[in-house]
Amino acid sequence: MAQQKLADPTALFHYQSKIALAKSTPTLRDQVVLSSVLGNEHFELSVYESLIVPAEALGLTDAVALLQANLDQEVYTSDELRTRLQELVHA
Ligand SMILES: [Fe+2]
């Protein structure tokens, strides 16, 4: 299992989320799920940002445009999740 977690970062997020969910009280579970998904989105943001920088350096303008479009979607999703989390906490 540890070998698999290192090979697949998203598997590590899922594993950590399962542990956090198991340890949380039932009243906090929605918040834990949203926080876990938000953490995964931030990982995806860093992946796209890390791909855009070398693609720009190589002059791969088509690839940069596609990666930027994906990054924009991740930013949108992250903002939506943050809004849902704020609504949940302030409800
Ligand atoms: Fe995403």
PDB file of the backbone (N, CA, C, O) and the ligand in Angstrom, with CONECT records:
HET    LIG  A 101       1
ATOM      1  N   MET A   1       0.830  -1.212   0.000  1.00  0.00           N
ATOM      2  CA  MET A   1       0.000   0.000   0.000  1.00  0.00           C
ATOM      3  C   MET A   1       0.856   1.250   0.000  1.00  0.00           C
ATOM      4  O   MET A   1       0.562   2.183  -0.746  1.00  0.00           O
ATOM      5  N   ALA A   2       1.927   1.306   0.824  1.00  0.00           N
ATOM      6  CA  ALA A   2       2.778   2.490   0.874  1.00  0.00           C
ATOM      7  C   ALA A   2       3.432   2.744  -0.478  1.00  0.00           C
ATOM      8  O   ALA A   2       3.545   3.895  -0.901  1.00  0.00           O
ATOM      9  N   GLN A   3       3.859   1.698  -1.156  1.00  0.00           N
ATOM     10  CA  GLN A   3       4.466   1.842  -2.476  1.00  0.00           C
ATOM     11  C   GLN A   3       3.473   2.448  -3.445  1.00  0.00           C
ATOM     12  O   GLN A   3       3.826   3.328  -4.230  1.00  0.00           O
ATOM     13  N   GLN A   4       2.230   1.986  -3.398  1.00  0.00           N
ATOM     14  CA  GLN A   4       1.193   2.496  -4.293  1.00  0.00           C
ATOM     15  C   GLN A   4       0.918   3.967  -4.004  1.00  0.00           C
ATOM     16  O   GLN A   4       0.696   4.734  -4.941  1.00  0.00           O
ATOM     17  N   LYS A   5       0.926   4.386  -2.739  1.00  0.00           N
ATOM     18  CA  LYS A   5       0.644   5.773  -2.384  1.00  0.00           C
ATOM     19  C   LYS A   5       1.708   6.706  -2.950  1.00  0.00           C
ATOM     20  O   LYS A   5       1.393   7.808  -3.397  1.00  0.00           O
ATOM     21  N   LEU A   6       2.962   6.272  -2.933  1.00  0.00           N
ATOM     22  CA  LEU A   6       4.026   7.112  -3.462  1.00  0.00           C
ATOM     23  C   LEU A   6       3.937   7.222  -4.975  1.00  0.00           C
ATOM     24  O   LEU A   6       4.274   8.263  -5.539  1.00  0.00           O
ATOM     25  N   ALA A   7       3.494   6.178  -5.630  1.00  0.00           N
ATOM     26  CA  ALA A   7       3.420   6.176  -7.088  1.00  0.00           C
ATOM     27  C   ALA A   7       2.241   6.994  -7.596  1.00  0.00           C
ATOM     28  O   ALA A   7       2.280   7.493  -8.721  1.00  0.00           O
ATOM     29  N   ASP A   8       1.215   7.139  -6.807  1.00  0.00           N
ATOM     30  CA  ASP A   8       0.008   7.845  -7.230  1.00  0.00           C
ATOM     31  C   ASP A   8      -0.378   8.857  -6.148  1.00  0.00           C
ATOM     32  O   ASP A   8      -1.020   8.490  -5.164  1.00  0.00           O
ATOM     33  N   PRO A   9       0.008  10.140  -6.322  1.00  0.00           N
ATOM     34  CA  PRO A   9      -0.291  11.143  -5.295  1.00  0.00           C
ATOM     35  C   PRO A   9      -1.776  11.257  -4.974  1.00  0.00           C
ATOM     36  O   PRO A   9      -2.135  11.529  -3.828  1.00  0.00           O
ATOM     37  N   THR A  10      -2.633  11.058  -5.946  1.00  0.00           N
ATOM     38  CA  THR A  10      -4.062  11.174  -5.650  1.00  0.00           C
ATOM     39  C   THR A  10      -4.518  10.031  -4.743  1.00  0.00           C
ATOM     40  O   THR A  10      -5.451  10.196  -3.957  1.00  0.00           O
ATOM     41  N   ALA A  11      -3.868   8.881  -4.849  1.00  0.00           N
ATOM     42  CA  ALA A  11      -4.192   7.767  -3.948  1.00  0.00           C
ATOM     43  C   ALA A  11      -3.853   8.149  -2.513  1.00  0.00           C
ATOM     44  O   ALA A  11      -4.555   7.762  -1.578  1.00  0.00           O
ATOM     45  N   LEU A  12      -2.771   8.914  -2.342  1.00  0.00           N
ATOM     46  CA  LEU A  12      -2.398   9.378  -0.999  1.00  0.00           C
ATOM     47  C   LEU A  12      -3.472  10.319  -0.450  1.00  0.00           C
ATOM     48  O   LEU A  12      -3.837  10.235   0.723  1.00  0.00           O
ATOM     49  N   PHE A  13      -3.978  11.220  -1.308  1.00  0.00           N
ATOM     50  CA  PHE A  13      -5.058  12.115  -0.879  1.00  0.00           C
ATOM     51  C   PHE A  13      -6.281  11.309  -0.461  1.00  0.00           C
ATOM     52  O   PHE A  13      -6.892  11.593   0.569  1.00  0.00           O
ATOM     53  N   HIS A  14      -6.637  10.312  -1.251  1.00  0.00           N
ATOM     54  CA  HIS A  14      -7.801   9.492  -0.925  1.00  0.00           C
ATOM     55  C   HIS A  14      -7.591   8.757   0.394  1.00  0.00           C
ATOM     56  O   HIS A  14      -8.501   8.673   1.218  1.00  0.00           O
ATOM     57  N   TYR A  15      -6.387   8.227   0.587  1.00  0.00           N
ATOM     58  CA  TYR A  15      -6.065   7.513   1.819  1.00  0.00           C
ATOM     59  C   TYR A  15      -6.160   8.451   3.025  1.00  0.00           C
ATOM     60  O   TYR A  15      -6.757   8.102   4.043  1.00  0.00           O
ATOM     61  N   GLN A  16      -5.565   9.650   2.904  1.00  0.00           N
ATOM     62  CA  GLN A  16      -5.613  10.625   3.997  1.00  0.00           C
ATOM     63  C   GLN A  16      -7.052  11.063   4.268  1.00  0.00           C
ATOM     64  O   GLN A  16      -7.443  11.250   5.421  1.00  0.00           O
ATOM     65  N   SER A  17      -7.826  11.224   3.217  1.00  0.00           N
ATOM     66  CA  SER A  17      -9.223  11.631   3.373  1.00  0.00           C
ATOM     67  C   SER A  17     -10.028  10.574   4.103  1.00  0.00           C
ATOM     68  O   SER A  17     -10.862  10.891   4.951  1.00  0.00           O
ATOM     69  N   LYS A  18      -9.777   9.316   3.772  1.00  0.00           N
ATOM     70  CA  LYS A  18     -10.489   8.226   4.454  1.00  0.00           C
ATOM     71  C   LYS A  18     -10.170   8.230   5.943  1.00  0.00           C
ATOM     72  O   LYS A  18     -11.059   8.038   6.772  1.00  0.00           O
ATOM     73  N   ILE A  19      -8.902   8.449   6.282  1.00  0.00           N
ATOM     74  CA  ILE A  19      -8.506   8.478   7.693  1.00  0.00           C
ATOM     75  C   ILE A  19      -9.161   9.670   8.394  1.00  0.00           C
ATOM     76  O   ILE A  19      -9.711   9.521   9.485  1.00  0.00           O
ATOM     77  N   ALA A  20      -9.104  10.850   7.772  1.00  0.00           N
ATOM     78  CA  ALA A  20      -9.706  12.042   8.379  1.00  0.00           C
ATOM     79  C   ALA A  20     -11.204  11.849   8.565  1.00  0.00           C
ATOM     80  O   ALA A  20     -11.768  12.239   9.587  1.00  0.00           O
ATOM     81  N   LEU A  21     -11.837  11.251   7.578  1.00  0.00           N
ATOM     82  CA  LEU A  21     -13.278  11.013   7.657  1.00  0.00           C
ATOM     83  C   LEU A  21     -13.607  10.029   8.772  1.00  0.00           C
ATOM     84  O   LEU A  21     -14.576  10.219   9.506  1.00  0.00           O
ATOM     85  N   ALA A  22     -12.810   8.992   8.898  1.00  0.00           N
ATOM     86  CA  ALA A  22     -13.045   7.991   9.935  1.00  0.00           C
ATOM     87  C   ALA A  22     -12.866   8.577  11.327  1.00  0.00           C
ATOM     88  O   ALA A  22     -13.542   8.158  12.267  1.00  0.00           O
ATOM     89  N   LYS A  23     -11.955   9.550  11.471  1.00  0.00           N
ATOM     90  CA  LYS A  23     -11.669  10.136  12.785  1.00  0.00           C
ATOM     91  C   LYS A  23     -12.603  11.296  13.134  1.00  0.00           C
ATOM     92  O   LYS A  23     -12.666  11.709  14.292  1.00  0.00           O
ATOM     93  N   SER A  24     -13.320  11.818  12.156  1.00  0.00           N
ATOM     94  CA  SER A  24     -14.151  13.000  12.420  1.00  0.00           C
ATOM     95  C   SER A  24     -15.496  12.609  13.021  1.00  0.00           C
ATOM     96  O   SER A  24     -15.993  11.499  12.835  1.00  0.00           O
ATOM     97  N   THR A  25     -16.060  13.560  13.744  1.00  0.00           N
ATOM     98  CA  THR A  25     -17.393  13.337  14.272  1.00  0.00           C
ATOM     99  C   THR A  25     -18.397  13.485  13.128  1.00  0.00           C
ATOM    100  O   THR A  25     -18.127  14.196  12.161  1.00  0.00           O
ATOM    101  N   PRO A  26     -19.546  12.825  13.227  1.00  0.00           N
ATOM    102  CA  PRO A  26     -20.530  12.897  12.138  1.00  0.00           C
ATOM    103  C   PRO A  26     -20.917  14.319  11.762  1.00  0.00           C
ATOM    104  O   PRO A  26     -21.201  14.580  10.593  1.00  0.00           O
ATOM    105  N   THR A  27     -20.937  15.235  12.704  1.00  0.00           N
ATOM    106  CA  THR A  27     -21.347  16.611  12.388  1.00  0.00           C
ATOM    107  C   THR A  27     -20.307  17.358  11.545  1.00  0.00           C
ATOM    108  O   THR A  27     -20.624  18.380  10.936  1.00  0.00           O
ATOM    109  N   LEU A  28     -19.075  16.858  11.506  1.00  0.00           N
ATOM    110  CA  LEU A  28     -18.018  17.525  10.735  1.00  0.00           C
ATOM    111  C   LEU A  28     -17.718  16.822   9.414  1.00  0.00           C
ATOM    112  O   LEU A  28     -16.846  17.267   8.667  1.00  0.00           O
ATOM    113  N   ARG A  29     -18.414  15.749   9.119  1.00  0.00           N
ATOM    114  CA  ARG A  29     -18.046  14.954   7.945  1.00  0.00           C
ATOM    115  C   ARG A  29     -18.182  15.714   6.634  1.00  0.00           C
ATOM    116  O   ARG A  29     -17.324  15.575   5.763  1.00  0.00           O
ATOM    117  N   ASP A  30     -19.222  16.505   6.467  1.00  0.00           N
ATOM    118  CA  ASP A  30     -19.356  17.281   5.218  1.00  0.00           C
ATOM    119  C   ASP A  30     -18.182  18.254   5.072  1.00  0.00           C
ATOM    120  O   ASP A  30     -17.648  18.439   3.978  1.00  0.00           O
ATOM    121  N   GLN A  31     -17.795  18.864   6.174  1.00  0.00           N
ATOM    122  CA  GLN A  31     -16.671  19.797   6.153  1.00  0.00           C
ATOM    123  C   GLN A  31     -15.366  19.064   5.813  1.00  0.00           C
ATOM    124  O   GLN A  31     -14.540  19.577   5.058  1.00  0.00           O
ATOM    125  N   VAL A  32     -15.190  17.871   6.371  1.00  0.00           N
ATOM    126  CA  VAL A  32     -13.985  17.087   6.094  1.00  0.00           C
ATOM    127  C   VAL A  32     -13.940  16.681   4.620  1.00  0.00           C
ATOM    128  O   VAL A  32     -12.885  16.738   3.989  1.00  0.00           O
ATOM    129  N   VAL A  33     -15.074  16.275   4.081  1.00  0.00           N
ATOM    130  CA  VAL A  33     -15.126  15.889   2.665  1.00  0.00           C
ATOM    131  C   VAL A  33     -14.790  17.085   1.781  1.00  0.00           C
ATOM    132  O   VAL A  33     -13.976  16.966   0.864  1.00  0.00           O
ATOM    133  N   LEU A  34     -15.405  18.230   2.044  1.00  0.00           N
ATOM    134  CA  LEU A  34     -15.118  19.433   1.246  1.00  0.00           C
ATOM    135  C   LEU A  34     -13.654  19.848   1.369  1.00  0.00           C
ATOM    136  O   LEU A  34     -13.032  20.237   0.381  1.00  0.00           O
ATOM    137  N   SER A  35     -13.116  19.766   2.557  1.00  0.00           N
ATOM    138  CA  SER A  35     -11.708  20.127   2.755  1.00  0.00           C
ATOM    139  C   SER A  35     -10.793  19.176   2.001  1.00  0.00           C
ATOM    140  O   SER A  35      -9.791  19.603   1.427  1.00  0.00           O
ATOM    141  N   SER A  36     -11.125  17.906   1.998  1.00  0.00           N
ATOM    142  CA  SER A  36     -10.317  16.920   1.284  1.00  0.00           C
ATOM    143  C   SER A  36     -10.366  17.150  -0.220  1.00  0.00           C
ATOM    144  O   SER A  36      -9.337  17.090  -0.893  1.00  0.00           O
ATOM    145  N   VAL A  37     -11.541  17.410  -0.743  1.00  0.00           N
ATOM    146  CA  VAL A  37     -11.680  17.657  -2.184  1.00  0.00           C
ATOM    147  C   VAL A  37     -10.963  18.950  -2.564  1.00  0.00           C
ATOM    148  O   VAL A  37     -10.333  19.032  -3.619  1.00  0.00           O
ATOM    149  N   LEU A  38     -11.065  19.965  -1.692  1.00  0.00           N
ATOM    150  CA  LEU A  38     -10.366  21.230  -1.945  1.00  0.00           C
ATOM    151  C   LEU A  38      -8.852  21.003  -1.966  1.00  0.00           C
ATOM    152  O   LEU A  38      -8.145  21.585  -2.789  1.00  0.00           O
ATOM    153  N   GLY A  39      -8.365  20.167  -1.070  1.00  0.00           N
ATOM    154  CA  GLY A  39      -6.935  19.843  -1.060  1.00  0.00           C
ATOM    155  C   GLY A  39      -6.502  19.169  -2.344  1.00  0.00           C
ATOM    156  O   GLY A  39      -5.425  19.456  -2.866  1.00  0.00           O
ATOM    157  N   ASN A  40      -7.330  18.279  -2.857  1.00  0.00           N
ATOM    158  CA  ASN A  40      -7.031  17.614  -4.127  1.00  0.00           C
ATOM    159  C   ASN A  40      -7.005  18.623  -5.269  1.00  0.00           C
ATOM    160  O   ASN A  40      -6.154  18.532  -6.154  1.00  0.00           O
ATOM    161  N   GLU A  41      -7.930  19.586  -5.260  1.00  0.00           N
ATOM    162  CA  GLU A  41      -7.944  20.624  -6.301  1.00  0.00           C
ATOM    163  C   GLU A  41      -6.660  21.448  -6.252  1.00  0.00           C
ATOM    164  O   GLU A  41      -6.110  21.809  -7.292  1.00  0.00           O
ATOM    165  N   HIS A  42      -6.191  21.739  -5.062  1.00  0.00           N
ATOM    166  CA  HIS A  42      -4.960  22.516  -4.948  1.00  0.00           C
ATOM    167  C   HIS A  42      -3.765  21.729  -5.477  1.00  0.00           C
ATOM    168  O   HIS A  42      -2.842  22.300  -6.059  1.00  0.00           O
ATOM    169  N   PHE A  43      -3.792  20.423  -5.272  1.00  0.00           N
ATOM    170  CA  PHE A  43      -2.741  19.591  -5.865  1.00  0.00           C
ATOM    171  C   PHE A  43      -2.804  19.698  -7.389  1.00  0.00           C
ATOM    172  O   PHE A  43      -1.772  19.850  -8.043  1.00  0.00           O
ATOM    173  N   GLU A  44      -3.986  19.620  -7.946  1.00  0.00           N
ATOM    174  CA  GLU A  44      -4.137  19.715  -9.406  1.00  0.00           C
ATOM    175  C   GLU A  44      -3.677  21.083  -9.922  1.00  0.00           C
ATOM    176  O   GLU A  44      -3.061  21.180 -10.984  1.00  0.00           O
ATOM    177  N   LEU A  45      -3.983  22.141  -9.156  1.00  0.00           N
ATOM    178  CA  LEU A  45      -3.501  23.477  -9.533  1.00  0.00           C
ATOM    179  C   LEU A  45      -1.981  23.486  -9.637  1.00  0.00           C
ATOM    180  O   LEU A  45      -1.423  24.028 -10.590  1.00  0.00           O
ATOM    181  N   SER A  46      -1.320  22.892  -8.666  1.00  0.00           N
ATOM    182  CA  SER A  46       0.148  22.893  -8.678  1.00  0.00           C
ATOM    183  C   SER A  46       0.688  22.066  -9.835  1.00  0.00           C
ATOM    184  O   SER A  46       1.725  22.404 -10.406  1.00  0.00           O
ATOM    185  N   VAL A  47       0.002  20.994 -10.184  1.00  0.00           N
ATOM    186  CA  VAL A  47       0.445  20.169 -11.320  1.00  0.00           C
ATOM    187  C   VAL A  47       0.370  20.978 -12.608  1.00  0.00           C
ATOM    188  O   VAL A  47       1.323  20.989 -13.387  1.00  0.00           O
ATOM    189  N   TYR A  48      -0.756  21.658 -12.843  1.00  0.00           N
ATOM    190  CA  TYR A  48      -0.885  22.441 -14.081  1.00  0.00           C
ATOM    191  C   TYR A  48       0.110  23.595 -14.106  1.00  0.00           C
ATOM    192  O   TYR A  48       0.712  23.876 -15.143  1.00  0.00           O
ATOM    193  N   GLU A  49       0.285  24.266 -12.966  1.00  0.00           N
ATOM    194  CA  GLU A  49       1.269  25.354 -12.923  1.00  0.00           C
ATOM    195  C   GLU A  49       2.674  24.821 -13.206  1.00  0.00           C
ATOM    196  O   GLU A  49       3.466  25.475 -13.885  1.00  0.00           O
ATOM    197  N   SER A  50       2.976  23.638 -12.686  1.00  0.00           N
ATOM    198  CA  SER A  50       4.297  23.038 -12.905  1.00  0.00           C
ATOM    199  C   SER A  50       4.503  22.585 -14.340  1.00  0.00           C
ATOM    200  O   SER A  50       5.641  22.491 -14.800  1.00  0.00           O
ATOM    201  N   LEU A  51       3.422  22.302 -15.053  1.00  0.00           N
ATOM    202  CA  LEU A  51       3.532  21.928 -16.464  1.00  0.00           C
ATOM    203  C   LEU A  51       3.593  23.157 -17.369  1.00  0.00           C
ATOM    204  O   LEU A  51       4.259  23.137 -18.404  1.00  0.00           O
ATOM    205  N   ILE A  52       2.903  24.215 -16.982  1.00  0.00           N
ATOM    206  CA  ILE A  52       2.865  25.428 -17.814  1.00  0.00           C
ATOM    207  C   ILE A  52       4.245  26.086 -17.890  1.00  0.00           C
ATOM    208  O   ILE A  52       4.655  26.533 -18.961  1.00  0.00           O
ATOM    209  N   VAL A  53       4.949  26.148 -16.790  1.00  0.00           N
ATOM    210  CA  VAL A  53       6.250  26.835 -16.768  1.00  0.00           C
ATOM    211  C   VAL A  53       7.233  26.226 -17.778  1.00  0.00           C
ATOM    212  O   VAL A  53       7.790  26.969 -18.586  1.00  0.00           O
ATOM    213  N   PRO A  54       7.464  24.920 -17.767  1.00  0.00           N
ATOM    214  CA  PRO A  54       8.394  24.378 -18.772  1.00  0.00           C
ATOM    215  C   PRO A  54       7.830  24.441 -20.191  1.00  0.00           C
ATOM    216  O   PRO A  54       8.588  24.602 -21.147  1.00  0.00           O
ATOM    217  N   ALA A  55       6.511  24.316 -20.341  1.00  0.00           N
ATOM    218  CA  ALA A  55       5.919  24.411 -21.678  1.00  0.00           C
ATOM    219  C   ALA A  55       6.141  25.809 -22.254  1.00  0.00           C
ATOM    220  O   ALA A  55       6.416  25.961 -23.444  1.00  0.00           O
ATOM    221  N   GLU A  56       6.018  26.832 -21.397  1.00  0.00           N
ATOM    222  CA  GLU A  56       6.302  28.204 -21.840  1.00  0.00           C
ATOM    223  C   GLU A  56       7.767  28.347 -22.232  1.00  0.00           C
ATOM    224  O   GLU A  56       8.094  28.979 -23.237  1.00  0.00           O
ATOM    225  N   ALA A  57       8.647  27.752 -21.427  1.00  0.00           N
ATOM    226  CA  ALA A  57      10.091  27.857 -21.686  1.00  0.00           C
ATOM    227  C   ALA A  57      10.460  27.196 -23.013  1.00  0.00           C
ATOM    228  O   ALA A  57      11.398  27.618 -23.689  1.00  0.00           O
ATOM    229  N   LEU A  58       9.711  26.158 -23.375  1.00  0.00           N
ATOM    230  CA  LEU A  58       9.971  25.446 -24.631  1.00  0.00           C
ATOM    231  C   LEU A  58       9.236  26.067 -25.817  1.00  0.00           C
ATOM    232  O   LEU A  58       9.392  25.623 -26.955  1.00  0.00           O
ATOM    233  N   GLY A  59       8.435  27.098 -25.542  1.00  0.00           N
ATOM    234  CA  GLY A  59       7.701  27.759 -26.619  1.00  0.00           C
ATOM    235  C   GLY A  59       6.540  26.944 -27.166  1.00  0.00           C
ATOM    236  O   GLY A  59       6.146  27.113 -28.320  1.00  0.00           O
ATOM    237  N   LEU A  60       5.999  26.068 -26.348  1.00  0.00           N
ATOM    238  CA  LEU A  60       4.880  25.211 -26.771  1.00  0.00           C
ATOM    239  C   LEU A  60       3.560  25.948 -26.544  1.00  0.00           C
ATOM    240  O   LEU A  60       2.820  25.633 -25.613  1.00  0.00           O
ATOM    241  N   THR A  61       3.276  26.913 -27.385  1.00  0.00           N
ATOM    242  CA  THR A  61       2.138  27.805 -27.151  1.00  0.00           C
ATOM    243  C   THR A  61       0.794  27.074 -27.172  1.00  0.00           C
ATOM    244  O   THR A  61      -0.097  27.400 -26.389  1.00  0.00           O
ATOM    245  N   ASP A  62       0.641  26.086 -28.065  1.00  0.00           N
ATOM    246  CA  ASP A  62      -0.615  25.324 -28.087  1.00  0.00           C
ATOM    247  C   ASP A  62      -0.813  24.555 -26.784  1.00  0.00           C
ATOM    248  O   ASP A  62      -1.907  24.535 -26.220  1.00  0.00           O
ATOM    249  N   ALA A  63       0.256  23.927 -26.319  1.00  0.00           N
ATOM    250  CA  ALA A  63       0.177  23.171 -25.067  1.00  0.00           C
ATOM    251  C   ALA A  63      -0.096  24.105 -23.894  1.00  0.00           C
ATOM    252  O   ALA A  63      -0.887  23.781 -23.009  1.00  0.00           O
ATOM    253  N   VAL A  64       0.548  25.249 -23.888  1.00  0.00           N
ATOM    254  CA  VAL A  64       0.340  26.226 -22.809  1.00  0.00           C
ATOM    255  C   VAL A  64      -1.126  26.655 -22.775  1.00  0.00           C
ATOM    256  O   VAL A  64      -1.723  26.766 -21.705  1.00  0.00           O
ATOM    257  N   ALA A  65      -1.697  26.896 -23.950  1.00  0.00           N
ATOM    258  CA  ALA A  65      -3.102  27.330 -24.002  1.00  0.00           C
ATOM    259  C   ALA A  65      -4.033  26.254 -23.426  1.00  0.00           C
ATOM    260  O   ALA A  65      -4.962  26.565 -22.680  1.00  0.00           O
ATOM    261  N   LEU A  66      -3.777  24.991 -23.776  1.00  0.00           N
ATOM    262  CA  LEU A  66      -4.611  23.902 -23.249  1.00  0.00           C
ATOM    263  C   LEU A  66      -4.422  23.732 -21.740  1.00  0.00           C
ATOM    264  O   LEU A  66      -5.385  23.558 -20.994  1.00  0.00           O
ATOM    265  N   LEU A  67      -3.170  23.787 -21.313  1.00  0.00           N
ATOM    266  CA  LEU A  67      -2.888  23.649 -19.881  1.00  0.00           C
ATOM    267  C   LEU A  67      -3.496  24.814 -19.101  1.00  0.00           C
ATOM    268  O   LEU A  67      -4.020  24.624 -18.003  1.00  0.00           O
ATOM    269  N   GLN A  68      -3.426  26.013 -19.665  1.00  0.00           N
ATOM    270  CA  GLN A  68      -3.995  27.188 -18.991  1.00  0.00           C
ATOM    271  C   GLN A  68      -5.517  27.056 -18.891  1.00  0.00           C
ATOM    272  O   GLN A  68      -6.107  27.431 -17.878  1.00  0.00           O
ATOM    273  N   ALA A  69      -6.152  26.523 -19.939  1.00  0.00           N
ATOM    274  CA  ALA A  69      -7.605  26.322 -19.892  1.00  0.00           C
ATOM    275  C   ALA A  69      -7.961  25.336 -18.775  1.00  0.00           C
ATOM    276  O   ALA A  69      -8.931  25.543 -18.045  1.00  0.00           O
ATOM    277  N   ASN A  70      -7.178  24.270 -18.647  1.00  0.00           N
ATOM    278  CA  ASN A  70      -7.413  23.313 -17.561  1.00  0.00           C
ATOM    279  C   ASN A  70      -7.173  23.965 -16.201  1.00  0.00           C
ATOM    280  O   ASN A  70      -7.938  23.758 -15.259  1.00  0.00           O
ATOM    281  N   LEU A  71      -6.099  24.757 -16.110  1.00  0.00           N
ATOM    282  CA  LEU A  71      -5.803  25.453 -14.852  1.00  0.00           C
ATOM    283  C   LEU A  71      -6.955  26.385 -14.486  1.00  0.00           C
ATOM    284  O   LEU A  71      -7.350  26.457 -13.322  1.00  0.00           O
ATOM    285  N   ASP A  72      -7.493  27.095 -15.472  1.00  0.00           N
ATOM    286  CA  ASP A  72      -8.623  27.993 -15.212  1.00  0.00           C
ATOM    287  C   ASP A  72      -9.823  27.217 -14.664  1.00  0.00           C
ATOM    288  O   ASP A  72     -10.516  27.694 -13.765  1.00  0.00           O
ATOM    289  N   GLN A  73     -10.064  26.024 -15.204  1.00  0.00           N
ATOM    290  CA  GLN A  73     -11.165  25.200 -14.694  1.00  0.00           C
ATOM    291  C   GLN A  73     -10.916  24.774 -13.250  1.00  0.00           C
ATOM    292  O   GLN A  73     -11.833  24.748 -12.428  1.00  0.00           O
ATOM    293  N   GLU A  74      -9.660  24.441 -12.958  1.00  0.00           N
ATOM    294  CA  GLU A  74      -9.326  24.036 -11.587  1.00  0.00           C
ATOM    295  C   GLU A  74      -9.496  25.207 -10.620  1.00  0.00           C
ATOM    296  O   GLU A  74      -9.964  25.025  -9.496  1.00  0.00           O
ATOM    297  N   VAL A  75      -9.117  26.400 -11.056  1.00  0.00           N
ATOM    298  CA  VAL A  75      -9.301  27.600 -10.214  1.00  0.00           C
ATOM    299  C   VAL A  75     -10.795  27.806  -9.952  1.00  0.00           C
ATOM    300  O   VAL A  75     -11.202  28.094  -8.827  1.00  0.00           O
ATOM    301  N   TYR A  76     -11.607  27.656 -11.007  1.00  0.00           N
ATOM    302  CA  TYR A  76     -13.055  27.822 -10.851  1.00  0.00           C
ATOM    303  C   TYR A  76     -13.610  26.795  -9.853  1.00  0.00           C
ATOM    304  O   TYR A  76     -14.380  27.141  -8.956  1.00  0.00           O
ATOM    305  N   THR A  77     -13.214  25.548 -10.021  1.00  0.00           N
ATOM    306  CA  THR A  77     -13.691  24.494  -9.125  1.00  0.00           C
ATOM    307  C   THR A  77     -13.243  24.756  -7.695  1.00  0.00           C
ATOM    308  O   THR A  77     -14.014  24.580  -6.752  1.00  0.00           O
ATOM    309  N   SER A  78     -11.998  25.175  -7.542  1.00  0.00           N
ATOM    310  CA  SER A  78     -11.474  25.477  -6.210  1.00  0.00           C
ATOM    311  C   SER A  78     -12.272  26.610  -5.562  1.00  0.00           C
ATOM    312  O   SER A  78     -12.611  26.538  -4.381  1.00  0.00           O
ATOM    313  N   ASP A  79     -12.568  27.649  -6.335  1.00  0.00           N
ATOM    314  CA  ASP A  79     -13.366  28.769  -5.813  1.00  0.00           C
ATOM    315  C   ASP A  79     -14.765  28.298  -5.409  1.00  0.00           C
ATOM    316  O   ASP A  79     -15.286  28.703  -4.370  1.00  0.00           O
ATOM    317  N   GLU A  80     -15.367  27.443  -6.236  1.00  0.00           N
ATOM    318  CA  GLU A  80     -16.704  26.913  -5.910  1.00  0.00           C
ATOM    319  C   GLU A  80     -16.670  26.108  -4.611  1.00  0.00           C
ATOM    320  O   GLU A  80     -17.551  26.250  -3.763  1.00  0.00           O
ATOM    321  N   LEU A  81     -15.649  25.266  -4.460  1.00  0.00           N
ATOM    322  CA  LEU A  81     -15.538  24.457  -3.242  1.00  0.00           C
ATOM    323  C   LEU A  81     -15.321  25.334  -2.015  1.00  0.00           C
ATOM    324  O   LEU A  81     -15.878  25.068  -0.949  1.00  0.00           O
ATOM    325  N   ARG A  82     -14.514  26.377  -2.167  1.00  0.00           N
ATOM    326  CA  ARG A  82     -14.286  27.298  -1.053  1.00  0.00           C
ATOM    327  C   ARG A  82     -15.597  27.975  -0.661  1.00  0.00           C
ATOM    328  O   ARG A  82     -15.879  28.146   0.525  1.00  0.00           O
ATOM    329  N   THR A  83     -16.393  28.359  -1.649  1.00  0.00           N
ATOM    330  CA  THR A  83     -17.688  28.976  -1.362  1.00  0.00           C
ATOM    331  C   THR A  83     -18.594  27.994  -0.625  1.00  0.00           C
ATOM    332  O   THR A  83     -19.250  28.373   0.345  1.00  0.00           O
ATOM    333  N   ARG A  84     -18.639  26.745  -1.068  1.00  0.00           N
ATOM    334  CA  ARG A  84     -19.473  25.723  -0.405  1.00  0.00           C
ATOM    335  C   ARG A  84     -19.003  25.511   1.031  1.00  0.00           C
ATOM    336  O   ARG A  84     -19.818  25.362   1.941  1.00  0.00           O
ATOM    337  N   LEU A  85     -17.699  25.498   1.229  1.00  0.00           N
ATOM    338  CA  LEU A  85     -17.148  25.319   2.570  1.00  0.00           C
ATOM    339  C   LEU A  85     -17.537  26.489   3.475  1.00  0.00           C
ATOM    340  O   LEU A  85     -17.902  26.289   4.634  1.00  0.00           O
ATOM    341  N   GLN A  86     -17.459  27.716   2.938  1.00  0.00           N
ATOM    342  CA  GLN A  86     -17.852  28.890   3.715  1.00  0.00           C
ATOM    343  C   GLN A  86     -19.334  28.825   4.056  1.00  0.00           C
ATOM    344  O   GLN A  86     -19.733  29.147   5.176  1.00  0.00           O
ATOM    345  N   GLU A  87     -20.143  28.412   3.098  1.00  0.00           N
ATOM    346  CA  GLU A  87     -21.591  28.299   3.355  1.00  0.00           C
ATOM    347  C   GLU A  87     -21.866  27.266   4.431  1.00  0.00           C
ATOM    348  O   GLU A  87     -22.720  27.466   5.295  1.00  0.00           O
ATOM    349  N   LEU A  88     -21.142  26.170   4.376  1.00  0.00           N
ATOM    350  CA  LEU A  88     -21.340  25.098   5.358  1.00  0.00           C
ATOM    351  C   LEU A  88     -20.941  25.554   6.760  1.00  0.00           C
ATOM    352  O   LEU A  88     -21.651  25.298   7.732  1.00  0.00           O
ATOM    353  N   VAL A  89     -19.812  26.223   6.850  1.00  0.00           N
ATOM    354  CA  VAL A  89     -19.314  26.662   8.144  1.00  0.00           C
ATOM    355  C   VAL A  89     -20.191  27.746   8.750  1.00  0.00           C
ATOM    356  O   VAL A  89     -20.385  27.791   9.965  1.00  0.00           O
ATOM    357  N   HIS A  90     -20.721  28.620   7.900  1.00  0.00           N
ATOM    358  CA  HIS A  90     -21.539  29.749   8.389  1.00  0.00           C
ATOM    359  C   HIS A  90     -23.028  29.406   8.505  1.00  0.00           C
ATOM    360  O   HIS A  90     -23.817  30.242   8.945  1.00  0.00           O
ATOM    361  N   ALA A  91     -23.417  28.201   8.121  1.00  0.00           N
ATOM    362  CA  ALA A  91     -24.835  27.811   8.172  1.00  0.00           C
ATOM    363  C   ALA A  91     -25.303  27.627   9.621  1.00  0.00           C
ATOM    364  O   ALA A  91     -26.466  27.300   9.857  1.00  0.00           O
TER     365      ALA A  91
HETATM  366 FE   LIG A 101      -9.998  19.210 -10.399  1.00  0.00          FE2+
END
